[in-house]
Amino acid sequence: KRLSSEKKREIDKALIVGVRRAGSSRRQMELSLAELTRLIDTAGGEVVAKISQEIKRIDPVTFIGSGKVLEVRELAEAVGADTIVIDDEISPVQNRNLEKEIGLFVIDRTAVILDIFARHAQTREGKVQVELAQLRYLAPRLKGRGRALSQQAGGLGGARRGPGEKALETDRRRLGRRVHKLESELREVGRHRATQAKARQRSGVAHVVVVGYTNAGKSTLENALTDAGVLVEDRLFATLDPTTRQLALPGGEVVLLTDTVGFIRKLPHELVEAFKTTLSVVSEADLLVHVVDASSADPAEEIAVVRAIIAEVGGGDRPELLVFNKADLSPDADRLAEASPGAVAVSAATGLGIDALVEAIGDRLRSQRPVVELHIPWARGDVIASVHAHGEVLSEVSGPDQMVMRTRLREEQRGRFAEFEPAAPVEPR
């Protein structure tokens, strides 16, 4: 006997379904299911049971196979679940077949993540990006389900956030027009961001971008470094919209520090694509401060996930400084840092290691700048002062007619002093 669909509750009772594919370990599957449990909690639901299976190939009809469908249906009835959540992205056909066979609302991991993003987006840019991702995800799933989805009353994967009822019930042509409009808005945002990036580069101010796995402590770290007052919650994707603040380095130099949205296993492709405008800061960064939760069950995998997404958005060649956070919670933080040359162990919550991190950021930025020798006539005191303002002066030698300065300069600043460089290039010492 199939379960009959009930009217959706505000708090869903979810049964989660995990699949271990060939080449992955049981531990990886369990970690992914534990993470899905946290995602559902963040989305306002409650996990009442979980079930998993090992399969050699994905069933094209139901994703999990007819035998497992029967198990899921019986367990859902036993525990009173009203929503089935698959810990992978499933196809529209698989989704419809599962709902038909089980008789309950079925969503996948992607829908849960999109729902959380829709709940947490605050700025116009963030809301546009989330709505675009939702529409791209929902478009192939609307056939025969628009009205059903729009009546979910805001539970897990609820349609009220983002596109809403009208967008879900509209035909494909109107939905396509909406997607084009949102894409146009994001292109305009992209042009504005590109203009800002060029202005920043001309100013010579270094740009440090904080990246990391969701809930690694990026916002807490930014607050510790800059007193930014960024919202901090012990929840996944607590902050989506980037914030930029000034950070003063030990030598007095000021750099810009930008926080970014956290990454996660199986981050929906639709979100990565929609957020590329925001994530463009990653590809333009002078330094990526990669924050890692040292107390995580698998820091190495989380590092790999973050690096893969960074590469996808064009930041794979950016210099990286690993920061193992939550040293107050993990006795492994120092060991992890020692195993990664140049890494730093900190506790953003207590302030432990923050001074060392600021010094490390300054050292890394300075090491990236070429050493330039400048021969500046005494009559050009304005140039000497400008070199002090825009570069790191390593040495000064006074001559009868000129000052010989060795300094580190950013490439975009070097051009303004080119006439004072000797003919032969100077090698760093």
C-alpha positions in Angstrom: 0.0 0.0 0.0 1.4 3.4 -1.0 1.5 6.3 1.4 -0.9 9.0 0.6 0.5 12.6 0.2 -0.2 14.8 3.2 -0.4 18.6 3.2 3.1 19.9 3.7 4.1 21.0 7.2 6.4 23.9 7.9 8.8 21.6 9.6 9.4 18.5 7.3 10.1 15.1 8.7 12.7 13.8 6.3 14.0 10.4 5.6 17.4 10.7 3.9 18.8 8.2 1.4 22.5 7.8 0.7 24.2 5.9 -2.1 27.7 4.5 -2.0 29.0 4.3 -5.6 32.0 2.4 -6.9 35.2 4.0 -5.9 33.9 5.8 -2.8 34.2 4.5 0.8 31.5 3.9 3.4 33.1 6.6 5.5 32.7 9.2 2.7 29.0 8.2 2.4 28.5 8.6 6.1 30.2 12.0 6.2 28.0 13.1 3.3 24.8 11.9 5.1 25.9 13.7 8.3 26.4 16.8 6.3 23.0 16.4 4.6 21.4 16.1 8.1 22.9 19.5 9.0 21.7 21.0 5.7 18.2 19.8 6.4 18.4 21.2 10.0 19.5 24.6 8.5 16.6 24.5 6.1 14.2 24.0 9.0 13.5 20.3 8.6 14.1 17.3 10.9 15.8 14.0 9.9 13.8 11.1 11.4 15.6 8.2 9.7 18.3 7.4 7.2 18.9 4.5 4.8 21.8 3.7 2.5 22.9 1.2 -0.1 25.9 0.3 -2.1 25.3 0.1 -5.9 27.4 -0.6 -8.9 25.4 1.6 -11.2 22.6 4.2 -10.8 19.1 3.0 -11.8 18.0 5.2 -14.6 14.3 4.9 -13.6 14.4 5.5 -9.8 18.1 6.1 -9.1 18.0 3.6 -6.2 16.3 0.6 -7.8 12.9 -1.0 -7.2 14.0 -3.1 -4.2 15.3 -0.1 -2.3 12.2 2.0 -3.3 10.1 -0.6 -1.4 12.4 -0.4 1.6 12.3 3.4 1.6 8.5 3.4 1.4 8.1 1.0 4.3 10.6 2.8 6.5 9.0 6.2 5.7 5.6 4.8 6.8 7.1 3.4 10.0 8.8 6.6 11.1 6.2 9.0 9.9 8.4 10.8 7.3 6.7 13.2 4.9 9.7 14.0 2.7 12.3 11.8 1.1 15.7 13.5 0.5 18.2 11.8 -1.8 21.8 12.6 -1.0 22.7 13.3 -4.7 21.2 15.2 -7.6 18.6 13.1 -9.4 17.0 13.6 -12.8 13.5 15.0 -13.3 12.4 11.5 -14.5 13.8 9.8 -11.5 12.2 12.4 -9.2 8.8 11.9 -10.7 9.1 8.1 -10.6 10.1 8.0 -7.0 7.2 10.2 -5.9 4.8 8.0 -7.9 6.2 4.8 -6.3 6.6 6.1 -2.7 3.7 8.5 -2.6 5.6 11.3 -0.8 7.3 14.5 -1.7 10.8 13.7 -3.0 13.7 16.2 -3.3 17.4 15.8 -3.7 20.5 17.4 -2.0 20.6 20.1 -4.6 17.0 21.3 -3.8 17.9 21.5 -0.1 21.0 23.6 -0.8 19.1 25.9 -3.2 16.4 26.3 -0.5 19.0 27.4 2.1 20.6 29.9 -0.3 17.1 31.3 -1.0 16.5 31.7 2.8 19.8 33.4 3.5 20.3 35.7 0.5 19.9 39.3 1.6 21.2 41.6 -1.1 19.6 42.2 -4.5 22.6 40.5 -6.2 22.4 37.5 -3.9 18.6 37.1 -4.5 19.0 37.4 -8.3 21.8 34.7 -8.3 19.8 32.3 -6.2 16.6 32.8 -8.2 18.5 32.2 -11.4 20.0 29.0 -10.0 16.6 27.8 -8.8 15.0 28.5 -12.2 17.7 26.6 -14.1 17.3 23.7 -11.7 13.5 23.7 -11.8 12.9 24.3 -15.5 13.2 20.6 -16.5 11.2 19.6 -13.4 8.1 21.7 -14.0 6.3 19.3 -16.4 3.2 18.2 -14.5 4.6 19.5 -11.2 4.4 23.3 -11.2 1.2 23.5 -9.2 2.3 20.7 -6.8 5.6 22.4 -6.1 4.0 25.8 -5.6 1.7 24.3 -2.9 4.5 23.0 -0.7 3.9 25.9 1.8 7.5 26.6 2.4 8.8 23.3 3.6 12.1 21.7 2.4 12.8 22.6 -1.1 9.8 25.0 -0.8 8.9 27.1 -3.8 7.9 30.2 -2.0 11.5 31.4 -1.6 13.0 32.7 -4.8 10.9 32.0 -7.9 7.5 31.7 -6.1 4.2 30.4 -7.3 3.9 32.4 -10.5 7.4 31.4 -11.7 6.7 27.8 -11.0 3.3 27.8 -12.7 4.3 29.8 -15.8 5.0 28.2 -19.1 8.5 27.5 -20.3 8.6 30.5 -22.6 7.8 33.0 -19.8 10.3 31.2 -17.6 12.9 31.5 -20.3 12.3 35.2 -20.5 12.7 35.5 -16.7 16.0 33.6 -16.9 17.2 36.0 -19.6 16.3 39.0 -17.5 18.1 37.7 -14.5 21.2 36.9 -16.6 21.1 40.4 -18.0 21.0 41.8 -14.4 24.0 39.7 -13.5 26.0 40.8 -16.6 25.5 44.4 -15.5 26.7 43.5 -12.0 29.7 41.8 -13.6 30.5 44.9 -15.6 30.3 47.0 -12.4 32.5 44.5 -10.6 35.1 44.6 -13.4 35.2 48.4 -13.2 35.8 48.2 -9.5 38.5 45.6 -9.9 40.4 47.8 -12.4 40.1 50.8 -10.1 41.5 48.7 -7.2 44.4 47.5 -9.4 45.2 51.1 -10.4 45.2 52.1 -6.7 47.8 49.5 -5.9 45.9 48.2 -2.9 46.3 44.4 -2.5 43.2 42.3 -2.4 43.0 39.3 -0.1 40.0 36.9 -0.5 38.9 34.5 2.2 37.7 31.2 0.9 36.8 27.9 2.6 34.4 25.1 3.2 31.0 26.2 4.7 31.1 26.7 8.4 34.9 26.7 8.5 34.8 30.0 10.4 35.4 32.5 7.6 33.1 35.2 8.9 34.4 34.7 12.5 37.9 35.1 11.1 37.0 38.3 9.2 35.5 39.7 12.3 38.7 38.9 14.3 40.9 40.5 11.6 38.9 43.6 10.9 36.0 44.0 13.4 33.7 43.7 10.4 30.6 42.8 12.4 29.7 40.0 10.0 26.9 37.7 11.0 28.2 34.6 12.7 26.1 31.5 13.2 26.9 27.8 13.7 24.9 26.9 10.6 25.8 26.0 7.1 25.8 28.9 4.6 25.0 31.4 7.4 26.3 34.2 5.2 26.1 34.4 1.4 26.7 38.0 0.4 30.4 39.0 0.3 31.7 41.7 2.6 34.9 43.7 2.0 36.8 45.5 4.8 40.2 47.0 5.2 43.0 45.2 7.0 46.1 46.9 8.3 49.3 44.9 8.1 52.2 45.2 10.6 54.2 47.5 8.3 51.3 50.0 8.1 50.1 48.9 4.7 46.4 48.5 4.2 44.9 45.8 2.1 41.3 44.8 1.2 39.9 41.6 2.8 36.8 40.0 1.2 34.8 37.1 2.6 33.1 34.7 0.1 30.3 32.1 0.3 31.3 28.8 1.7 31.7 25.7 -0.5 30.4 22.2 0.1 30.5 18.7 -1.3 28.3 18.3 -4.3 27.7 22.0 -4.6 25.0 22.4 -7.3 26.4 23.3 -10.7 23.5 25.8 -11.0 24.8 27.7 -8.0 28.4 27.7 -9.1 27.3 29.1 -12.5 24.9 31.7 -11.0 27.5 32.9 -8.4 30.3 33.2 -10.9 29.8 37.0 -10.9 30.3 37.2 -7.1 33.1 34.6 -7.2 35.0 36.6 -9.8 36.9 38.1 -6.8 38.6 34.7 -6.4 40.2 34.9 -9.8 41.4 38.5 -9.2 42.8 38.0 -5.7 46.4 38.7 -4.9 46.2 36.1 -2.2 43.6 33.5 -1.2 43.3 32.9 2.6 41.9 29.3 2.6 40.2 28.7 5.9 40.0 25.0 7.0 38.1 23.7 10.0 40.8 21.8 11.9 38.1 20.0 13.9 36.4 18.6 10.8 36.2 14.8 10.4 38.0 15.1 7.1 40.0 18.4 6.5 41.9 17.0 3.6 38.7 16.2 1.6 37.3 19.6 2.4 40.5 21.3 1.2 40.2 19.3 -2.1 36.5 20.3 -2.5 37.3 24.0 -2.1 40.3 23.9 -4.4 38.2 22.1 -7.1 35.6 24.8 -7.0 38.2 27.6 -7.0 39.7 26.1 -10.1 36.2 25.9 -11.7 35.7 29.7 -11.2 39.1 30.6 -12.6 41.2 31.0 -9.4 43.3 27.9 -9.6 46.5 29.9 -10.2 46.1 32.3 -7.3 48.5 32.1 -4.4 47.1 30.4 -1.4 47.7 30.6 2.4 46.2 27.7 4.3 44.7 28.7 7.7 43.7 25.8 10.1 41.0 27.4 12.2 39.3 26.2 15.4 42.6 25.4 17.1 40.8 25.7 20.4 38.6 22.8 19.5 41.1 20.6 17.7 44.4 19.3 19.1 45.4 18.5 15.4 45.5 22.1 14.3 49.2 22.6 14.9 50.0 19.2 13.3 48.0 20.0 10.2 49.7 23.4 9.9 53.1 21.9 10.3 52.4 19.4 7.5 51.6 22.2 5.1 54.5 24.6 4.6 53.6 28.2 5.3 50.3 27.3 6.9 49.0 28.9 10.1 47.0 27.5 13.0 44.5 29.9 14.6 41.3 30.2 16.6 39.2 33.0 15.2 36.9 32.6 18.2 39.6 33.2 20.9 42.1 35.2 18.9 44.8 32.6 19.2 47.3 33.0 16.3 45.6 36.0 14.7 48.8 38.2 15.0 50.8 35.4 13.3 48.3 35.2 10.5 48.4 38.9 9.8 52.2 38.7 9.6 51.9 35.7 7.3 49.5 37.6 5.0 51.9 40.5 4.9 54.9 38.2 4.2 53.1 36.4 1.4 52.0 39.6 -0.3 55.5 41.1 -0.1 57.2 38.0 -1.4 55.1 38.2 -4.6 56.4 41.6 -5.5 59.5 42.0 -7.6 62.5 43.8 -6.1 63.2 47.0 -8.1 66.2 49.4 -7.9 65.4 53.0 -8.4 67.8 55.9 -8.9 65.9 59.0 -8.0 67.4 62.6 -8.2 67.3 64.6 -5.0 65.2 67.1 -6.8 62.4 64.6 -7.0 61.6 64.3 -3.3 57.9 63.7 -4.3 58.9 60.5 -6.1 60.9 59.3 -3.1 57.9 59.9 -0.8 55.7 58.1 -3.3 57.9 55.0 -3.3 57.7 54.9 0.5 53.9 55.2 0.2 53.3 52.5 -2.4 56.2 50.1 -2.0 58.2 48.2 0.7 61.6 50.0 0.9 64.3 47.4 1.5 67.3 49.8 1.5 68.3 53.4 0.7 71.8 54.6 -0.3 72.4 58.3 -0.5 74.6 59.5 -3.3 75.8 63.0 -4.2 73.1 63.5 -6.9 70.5 60.9 -6.1 69.0 58.3 -3.8 69.4 54.7 -4.7 66.4 52.7 -3.4 65.7 49.0 -3.4 62.0 48.4 -3.1 59.3 45.8 -3.7 56.5 47.2 -5.9 53.3 45.7 -7.3 53.4 45.4 -11.1 50.7 47.9 -11.6 52.7 50.4 -9.5 56.0 49.7 -11.1 55.1 51.6 -14.3 54.9 55.0 -12.6 58.6 54.7 -11.5 59.9 53.1 -14.7 61.9 56.2 -15.7 64.0 55.8 -12.5 65.0 52.2 -13.1 68.6 51.5 -14.3 68.9 49.6 -17.6 69.9 46.3 -16.1 67.2 44.4 -14.1 67.9 43.8 -10.4 67.6 40.2 -9.0 66.0 39.7 -5.6 68.4 39.1 -2.7 
